[in-house]
């Protein structure tokens, strides 16, 4: 966000949670938050329209994922469209960075934290952070048993924190979803990503095999 930008609109639709928040500097002016299985596209526009000045801001920040394929794209499409209409900059942040910041705000003495979110095809999206909220490893999409072995911190947060801690048999679980109202917990760098999707895993579809060209007449 540019230094002179005062009003910031935050959009977060990457997971089961759908939320928006409008800030003036460090002050939260208005917000809305709902947890839903689906329907983010229908819910998001009315949420923004109900904000003061219909959410008009000097900059926009959006959750780029990982999370639901549809949810990620809904948030990005809305953020990009508004940025174009208002002629303002748009940037992004990751699901795991925000959940880590939220969890560490509740447990400020933690030396580190593992973030475990719902992934695709029965896998978990996993990433580790230090006590200051900086990532200490890459984002990975892992099967549950592999995720259990990969998570070494006592504190685990995210939508799948409880199942992982239960399977591991130790640790503290915080069931959390990202919330736009907590976006300012992120550092300026953490919310200055390009507004591009973070899917967390490769595409499921495989390229078609190359079909050999038919032999010409002899």
N, C-alpha and C positions, 0 to 999 in steps of 0.2 A: 504494500500500500504506500503511495507517495507520502512524504512527510507532511504535506499540507492538506491531505485528505482528512476530513473530520468525521463525516458519516460513513459507516461501513455496514453493508448488508451481508449477512452470512447465510448461506443456504446449505442444508445438510439432508440429503435424501438417499445416501448410499446404503443404508441398512434398513432394518425394520422400523427405525425411527425416522420421522419426517419433521424437520424443525427449521425455523427461520429466526433470525435475530437482527435487530437494527441497533447499532451503537452510534453514539455521538462522542468521539474520543474514547475514553475508557468507561463511559456511562451507558448502560443498557437502557435504551428507550422503550422498546417493546419487543415481544417475542411470541412465538407459538411453538408448541411441541406436541407430537402425537406418535404413539407406537401403533403400527398397523402392519398387517401381512403384505398387503399390496394396495394399489390405488394412490400412489404418491403423485402421479401426474395430475390426477383430478384434485387432489388436496393442496398441492403446492401453490398454484396460482392464487386461489382465494386467501391462503395464508399471507402471501406477500401483499396482496391488495388490501388486506385489513390492517397492515402496518401504517403508522403515520406517514402522510404524503405518499401512500401506496408503495412504501419501501424505498423511495428515491434516495440514492446514496452517492457518495463521491468515489466509492470503490466497492467491489464485490469480491467476496472470498467464498469458495465452494469446496465441499468435500469431493475429492476425486476418486475415492475408493481406497482399498478394495471393498467389495460388498456385492449387493445385487447388481447384476448386469444392467437391468432396466433402471434401477434406482440411481445408479451412477450416471447413466446417460440422461435421465430426467433432470437431475440437478445441474449437470454441465450445460445442457441445452438451454435451460432457463437462465443461468448465469450469463452465458455468452449472448443470448438475445437481449437481456436487459443492459449488459455492458455496451452492446452496439447501439441500442436505442438511446441510452443516456450519455454515450460517448465517455465512458469511464473505464478504468483498468479492471481486469478480472484476474485473480490468481487462485491458487488452490492449496489444500492441505490433505494429508492422508488420514484415513479412519484411525489407524493404529497410533499415530502421533497424538491425535486429540484424546483418544481413550487413555493413553499413557499419561498425558497431562492432567486429565480429570482424576485419575486414580492417585497420582503422586500428590496432587493438591489435598487429597483426603488422607494420604499417608506420607507426609513430607520427610520422614526419617528413613524411608526405604532406600536401600543401596542400589536397587534395580528392580525391574518388573518385566514380566512376560505378558504380552497382549495376545489373546486367543479369541478370534472371531469366527463366526459361521462362514464356511467356505462352500465350494461347490462339490457335488458328487461325494458327499459324506466326509470331505476333508475340512481341516481347520486352516484359517489364515493366521500365521504365527509370526511375531517379531519381538525382539528383546530390546529393552531400553535401559539406560543407566538412571541413577537417581535424579539427574537434572532433566530427564526427558529426551536425551539424545539417543538415537538408534545405535545399537552396538552390533547389529547384524542385519542381514537383508531380510526382506519379506519373503516368506515361504508358504506354500500350500502343502500341508502334510496330512497324512492319514492320522487318526486319533492316537494310535499307539506310538507312532513316530513323534508326534507332537509332545506326548508325555515325556519321552526321553529327551527331547530337545529343550524343554522348559526347565531351567535350573533355579530360577529365583523363587523365593518363598511366596512373594506377592504375584498373583496372577489376576488379570482383569480382562473383561470383554464379555461378549455374549455367551461364549463357551467356557468361561473360567470355572464355573462350578463343576461341569462334567470332567474337566481335565484334572482339577484338584482332587476330586473324588476318586478318579482312576489312579492317580499317583499316590493317594493316601496321605498326603501332607500338603501344607501350605495354606495361604489365605486367599480366598476367592472373592472378587468383586464383580458382580454381574452388571456390566455397564454397556450402554450404547452411546455413540457420539451424539453430542447435543450442541447445536449452534450457539446456545447461550454461553458456552464455555470456551468459545473460540479464542478469546483474548488470553487464555492460559498458555497458548502456543507462542513461541518466540516469533519474531518478525520473519526470520528465515524459514521456520517451519510452515508458515502460512503464505509463503511466496513462491510455491511451486507453480509450474506451468499448469494452466487449466486444461489438462488432458487426463483421460481415464487411466486409473491404476486398477487393473483387473485382478492381479494376484496370481493368475495362472494363465497358461497359454490357451489358445482357442481349442475347443473340443473338435471342431471340424478339421479333417485332414485334407490336404491338397489332393486333387485327383491325380492318379498316376498318369504319367505321360503316355499317350497312345502312340505306338509306333506308326510312322507314316506308311501307307499302303505302297507296296512295291509297284513301280510303273511298268508299262509294257516292255517285254524283253526285246 
